[in-house]
Amino acid sequence: MHKFFITATAIVLVTACQRKANPQKDFSKSLFRAVDQTAENLFTKNCEGPAVDKDDRLFVVNYQTDGTIGLVHPDGQVELFVTLPGKSVGNSIRFNAQGHMLVADFVEHNVLEVDPETKAVSVYCHEDRFNQPNDICISKKGIVYASDPNWQKQTGQIWKIGKDRKAVLLKGNLGTTNGICLSPDEKTLYVNESIQRKVWAFELDDKGDIKSERTFATFTDFGMDGMKCDTKGNLYITRHGKGTVAIFNSGGRQIQEVELKGKDVSNITFGGKDGRTCFVTLQDRKCIEKFRTDIEGRQ
């Protein structure tokens, strides 16, 4: 009996150690269940703008100090990738077709460009009429769309930046524009208003201009921040203050809600080898969480 007890205990201990040693294996099998990608308090309260490049490297703004960009390794370790010049502070990152990093700089009224090889930082677009560029997305044609809220006045606008790198006001007189993303066919531009708790769907023409608009979804509680679409056209909306990611189908019906550990969810992106890992930034925990989804995401 005594020998059996030791053997059984050993089996239990080995099994527990195996489970502990393979967290990624367990994670890959579980859908819509959030786990930590990094430790807490590695980023500032402006932890935002996750983006994955063509080599599946994850970048997040404001690592340890505002005005920086961190490179997040698969094991959860983070290293400083680049420090932005002057007073610039990034809020969103997207990668263009050339593999360069575009960064919404909400302090200096810029969209910045970072060469990932040399780490040289330049101004992609400056516009004095910007309030504070918040979030950006890029079409296959190279058009950059930027949300631009004025938090004090609870208003906002949307900008279109063409290949000439000049900003054109696409839509004004909106609420506090925040999250912005394109549908997979790029015929619809989704933009949310955080304080007004409304998501707009703007139909775009061949030139990337707005030809019609409709209310896509509304909420009665909590705010919204970043958004992304998967390849099937489902929209993932971060619920700032609620600590969830709400998933809507293209018809405007909520089909899933993923609960996170933190509450102040600021943005989301897709990554992983199969594009089905969602990386989510949390401003209260100052870290990154992740969960698996059943559909590949759109970058």
QUIJO-V958290 format. One record per residue. N is the residue number from 1. RES is the residue in three letters. PHI is phi in whole degrees, 0 to 359 (999 if undefined). NEAR is the number of other C-alpha atoms within 12 Angstrom. Layout:
n->N res->RES phi->PHI near->NEAR
n->N res->RES phi->PHI near->NEAR
This chain:
n->1 res->MET phi->999 near->7
n->2 res->HIS phi->295 near->8
n->3 res->LYS phi->295 near->9
n->4 res->PHE phi->297 near->10
n->5 res->PHE phi->297 near->11
n->6 res->ILE phi->295 near->12
n->7 res->THR phi->297 near->13
n->8 res->ALA phi->297 near->14
n->9 res->THR phi->297 near->14
n->10 res->ALA phi->299 near->14
n->11 res->ILE phi->298 near->14
n->12 res->VAL phi->298 near->14
n->13 res->LEU phi->295 near->14
n->14 res->VAL phi->297 near->14
n->15 res->THR phi->299 near->14
n->16 res->ALA phi->296 near->14
n->17 res->CYS phi->294 near->13
n->18 res->GLN phi->297 near->15
n->19 res->ARG phi->296 near->15
n->20 res->LYS phi->293 near->14
n->21 res->ALA phi->280 near->13
n->22 res->ASN phi->234 near->15
n->23 res->PRO phi->297 near->18
n->24 res->GLN phi->292 near->23
n->25 res->LYS phi->295 near->13
n->26 res->ASP phi->293 near->18
n->27 res->PHE phi->299 near->27
n->28 res->SER phi->295 near->25
n->29 res->LYS phi->267 near->17
n->30 res->SER phi->256 near->19
n->31 res->LEU phi->265 near->22
n->32 res->PHE phi->59 near->29
n->33 res->ARG phi->238 near->27
n->34 res->ALA phi->279 near->31
n->35 res->VAL phi->225 near->32
n->36 res->ASP phi->282 near->29
n->37 res->GLN phi->268 near->33
n->38 res->THR phi->232 near->31
n->39 res->ALA phi->289 near->20
n->40 res->GLU phi->288 near->27
n->41 res->ASN phi->63 near->23
n->42 res->LEU phi->273 near->35
n->43 res->PHE phi->245 near->37
n->44 res->THR phi->275 near->30
n->45 res->LYS phi->293 near->26
n->46 res->ASN phi->263 near->36
n->47 res->CYS phi->302 near->43
n->48 res->GLU phi->200 near->51
n->49 res->GLY phi->57 near->53
n->50 res->PRO phi->292 near->50
n->51 res->ALA phi->207 near->47
n->52 res->VAL phi->244 near->38
n->53 res->ASP phi->271 near->30
n->54 res->LYS phi->295 near->23
n->55 res->ASP phi->264 near->16
n->56 res->ASP phi->64 near->26
n->57 res->ARG phi->269 near->30
n->58 res->LEU phi->263 near->44
n->59 res->PHE phi->238 near->49
n->60 res->VAL phi->219 near->53
n->61 res->VAL phi->281 near->51
n->62 res->ASN phi->66 near->42
n->63 res->TYR phi->276 near->41
n->64 res->GLN phi->68 near->27
n->65 res->THR phi->223 near->26
n->66 res->ASP phi->301 near->31
n->67 res->GLY phi->95 near->36
n->68 res->THR phi->244 near->39
n->69 res->ILE phi->230 near->46
n->70 res->GLY phi->256 near->39
n->71 res->LEU phi->259 near->34
n->72 res->VAL phi->261 near->35
n->73 res->HIS phi->276 near->22
n->74 res->PRO phi->303 near->24
n->75 res->ASP phi->276 near->17
n->76 res->GLY phi->95 near->25
n->77 res->GLN phi->287 near->22
n->78 res->VAL phi->232 near->29
n->79 res->GLU phi->231 near->26
n->80 res->LEU phi->292 near->25
n->81 res->PHE phi->263 near->30
n->82 res->VAL phi->202 near->32
n->83 res->THR phi->251 near->26
n->84 res->LEU phi->288 near->36
n->85 res->PRO phi->285 near->24
n->86 res->GLY phi->57 near->15
n->87 res->LYS phi->267 near->17
n->88 res->SER phi->300 near->30
n->89 res->VAL phi->225 near->38
n->90 res->GLY phi->280 near->48
n->91 res->ASN phi->232 near->50
n->92 res->SER phi->211 near->53
n->93 res->ILE phi->233 near->47
n->94 res->ARG phi->220 near->47
n->95 res->PHE phi->253 near->38
n->96 res->ASN phi->272 near->31
n->97 res->ALA phi->296 near->19
n->98 res->GLN phi->276 near->19
n->99 res->GLY phi->83 near->23
n->100 res->HIS phi->275 near->28
n->101 res->MET phi->270 near->44
n->102 res->LEU phi->258 near->48
n->103 res->VAL phi->233 near->52
n->104 res->ALA phi->285 near->47
n->105 res->ASP phi->257 near->47
n->106 res->PHE phi->280 near->36
n->107 res->VAL phi->270 near->28
n->108 res->GLU phi->259 near->29
n->109 res->HIS phi->60 near->31
n->110 res->ASN phi->234 near->42
n->111 res->VAL phi->248 near->47
n->112 res->LEU phi->266 near->40
n->113 res->GLU phi->236 near->33
n->114 res->VAL phi->242 near->33
n->115 res->ASP phi->281 near->22
n->116 res->PRO phi->292 near->25
n->117 res->GLU phi->277 near->13
n->118 res->THR phi->269 near->13
n->119 res->LYS phi->66 near->20
n->120 res->ALA phi->289 near->20
n->121 res->VAL phi->248 near->28
n->122 res->SER phi->225 near->24
n->123 res->VAL phi->272 near->25
n->124 res->TYR phi->282 near->29
n->125 res->CYS phi->206 near->32
n->126 res->HIS phi->238 near->28
n->127 res->GLU phi->214 near->29
n->128 res->ASP phi->298 near->17
n->129 res->ARG phi->279 near->22
n->130 res->PHE phi->299 near->31
n->131 res->ASN phi->285 near->34
n->132 res->GLN phi->197 near->38
n->133 res->PRO phi->313 near->48
n->134 res->ASN phi->252 near->48
n->135 res->ASP phi->225 near->47
n->136 res->ILE phi->224 near->50
n->137 res->CYS phi->217 near->47
n->138 res->ILE phi->230 near->39
n->139 res->SER phi->276 near->34
n->140 res->LYS phi->295 near->23
n->141 res->LYS phi->276 near->19
n->142 res->GLY phi->89 near->25
n->143 res->ILE phi->279 near->33
n->144 res->VAL phi->260 near->44
n->145 res->TYR phi->250 near->51
n->146 res->ALA phi->230 near->53
n->147 res->SER phi->277 near->50
n->148 res->ASP phi->211 near->48
n->149 res->PRO phi->277 near->39
n->150 res->ASN phi->243 near->28
n->151 res->TRP phi->295 near->23
n->152 res->GLN phi->294 near->12
n->153 res->LYS phi->270 near->15
n->154 res->GLN phi->58 near->21
n->155 res->THR phi->233 near->26
n->156 res->GLY phi->189 near->36
n->157 res->GLN phi->208 near->38
n->158 res->ILE phi->234 near->46
n->159 res->TRP phi->246 near->45
n->160 res->LYS phi->242 near->38
n->161 res->ILE phi->243 near->33
n->162 res->GLY phi->278 near->25
n->163 res->LYS phi->294 near->20
n->164 res->ASP phi->281 near->13
n->165 res->ARG phi->66 near->23
n->166 res->LYS phi->257 near->21
n->167 res->ALA phi->272 near->31
n->168 res->VAL phi->238 near->27
n->169 res->LEU phi->292 near->26
n->170 res->LEU phi->273 near->28
n->171 res->LYS phi->203 near->29
n->172 res->GLY phi->245 near->23
n->173 res->ASN phi->57 near->18
n->174 res->LEU phi->254 near->31
n->175 res->GLY phi->282 near->30
n->176 res->THR phi->286 near->38
n->177 res->THR phi->298 near->46
n->178 res->ASN phi->222 near->53
n->179 res->GLY phi->296 near->54
n->180 res->ILE phi->211 near->50
n->181 res->CYS phi->198 near->48
n->182 res->LEU phi->259 near->40
n->183 res->SER phi->290 near->34
n->184 res->PRO phi->302 near->25
n->185 res->ASP phi->275 near->23
n->186 res->GLU phi->62 near->31
n->187 res->LYS phi->267 near->26
n->188 res->THR phi->231 near->32
n->189 res->LEU phi->253 near->49
n->190 res->TYR phi->265 near->47
n->191 res->VAL phi->221 near->53
n->192 res->ASN phi->251 near->48
n->193 res->GLU phi->247 near->44
n->194 res->SER phi->298 near->41
n->195 res->ILE phi->287 near->32
n->196 res->GLN phi->280 near->29
n->197 res->ARG phi->58 near->31
n->198 res->LYS phi->232 near->32
n->199 res->VAL phi->246 near->40
n->200 res->TRP phi->261 near->36
n->201 res->ALA phi->241 near->32
n->202 res->PHE phi->258 near->29
n->203 res->GLU phi->279 near->25
n->204 res->LEU phi->254 near->25
n->205 res->ASP phi->269 near->16
n->206 res->ASP phi->294 near->15
n->207 res->LYS phi->270 near->18
n->208 res->GLY phi->85 near->30
n->209 res->ASP phi->262 near->27
n->210 res->ILE phi->282 near->27
n->211 res->LYS phi->245 near->18
n->212 res->SER phi->199 near->17
n->213 res->GLU phi->212 near->20
n->214 res->ARG phi->205 near->22
n->215 res->THR phi->284 near->22
n->216 res->PHE phi->271 near->28
n->217 res->ALA phi->201 near->28
n->218 res->THR phi->225 near->28
n->219 res->PHE phi->233 near->24
n->220 res->THR phi->256 near->14
n->221 res->ASP phi->213 near->15
n->222 res->PHE phi->59 near->26
n->223 res->GLY phi->262 near->34
n->224 res->MET phi->225 near->41
n->225 res->ASP phi->224 near->50
n->226 res->GLY phi->294 near->50
n->227 res->MET phi->218 near->53
n->228 res->LYS phi->214 near->48
n->229 res->CYS phi->254 near->42
n->230 res->ASP phi->270 near->34
n->231 res->THR phi->287 near->25
n->232 res->LYS phi->268 near->21
n->233 res->GLY phi->94 near->28
n->234 res->ASN phi->287 near->32
n->235 res->LEU phi->254 near->46
n->236 res->TYR phi->259 near->51
n->237 res->ILE phi->244 near->52
n->238 res->THR phi->280 near->47
n->239 res->ARG phi->259 near->44
n->240 res->HIS phi->295 near->38
n->241 res->GLY phi->97 near->25
n->242 res->LYS phi->266 near->28
n->243 res->GLY phi->78 near->32
n->244 res->THR phi->221 near->38
n->245 res->VAL phi->242 near->48
n->246 res->ALA phi->268 near->37
n->247 res->ILE phi->249 near->33
n->248 res->PHE phi->245 near->29
n->249 res->ASN phi->281 near->23
n->250 res->SER phi->294 near->27
n->251 res->GLY phi->274 near->17
n->252 res->GLY phi->90 near->26
n->253 res->ARG phi->254 near->17
n->254 res->GLN phi->287 near->21
n->255 res->ILE phi->244 near->17
n->256 res->GLN phi->195 near->22
n->257 res->GLU phi->217 near->26
n->258 res->VAL phi->260 near->33
n->259 res->GLU phi->272 near->28
n->260 res->LEU phi->252 near->35
n->261 res->LYS phi->284 near->30
n->262 res->GLY phi->273 near->32
n->263 res->LYS phi->252 near->30
n->264 res->ASP phi->269 near->35
n->265 res->VAL phi->281 near->46
n->266 res->SER phi->251 near->49
n->267 res->ASN phi->193 near->48
n->268 res->ILE phi->211 near->52
n->269 res->THR phi->211 near->51
n->270 res->PHE phi->257 near->41
n->271 res->GLY phi->198 near->35
n->272 res->GLY phi->85 near->30
n->273 res->LYS phi->300 near->20
n->274 res->ASP phi->257 near->17
n->275 res->GLY phi->71 near->28
n->276 res->ARG phi->246 near->30
n->277 res->THR phi->256 near->39
n->278 res->CYS phi->264 near->49
n->279 res->PHE phi->259 near->51
n->280 res->VAL phi->234 near->54
n->281 res->THR phi->267 near->60
n->282 res->LEU phi->238 near->48
n->283 res->GLN phi->279 near->35
n->284 res->ASP phi->283 near->28
n->285 res->ARG phi->272 near->30
n->286 res->LYS phi->56 near->34
n->287 res->CYS phi->206 near->45
n->288 res->ILE phi->237 near->51
n->289 res->GLU phi->250 near->44
n->290 res->LYS phi->212 near->43
n->291 res->PHE phi->211 near->39
n->292 res->ARG phi->265 near->34
n->293 res->THR phi->234 near->35
n->294 res->ASP phi->267 near->24
n->295 res->ILE phi->230 near->25
n->296 res->GLU phi->297 near->25
n->297 res->GLY phi->263 near->35
n->298 res->ARG phi->262 near->36
n->299 res->GLN phi->273 near->39
